[in-house]
């Protein structure tokens, strides 16, 4: 979705790059549901839901998702894969997603550093309509940096800038993640996005 929406993410599965994640082990299966409230122009108002089932193994993460919005008369099934590779001082994370309607996208991220870290990434699509639940452009480059504490806390700054269809649009995320008791985790993502939408400068936080 290229338009800028105001959205409240109540519960969601957001695909953060490898440098925005911590090293906690993942369960073999994980089921995540999301509820989204959109507001903006009249045609953009409404609720949407998403369900994701993920399986993690030595081959990486494989997941199946279904997004539905009655208000927008829109639904889409997605299949994806990603995996992290450790190459001495460098970490690589490729990803691939296929969606109904013939859409596909892929990305490659690299990261280096342990406590202090920096990273970069590039994403590409075949320009067919696809739901982006992280609300970032997929045809974009990504720059990142941050710090990880030994107790599973991390603070990172992530820049995502469109480099294909809307090169003036960019998102800046300030992401804080920390472990909570009983294997829970808290993620706070403050997003600043700006750019031109139909020739009009837009900025949202």
Helices and strands as residue ranges (DSSP letters): E 6-11, G 18-20, E 29-39, G 42-44, E 46-57, E 60-69, E 74-87, E 90-99, E 103-112, E 116-125, E 140-148, E 154-162, E 170-180, E 184-197, E 200-204
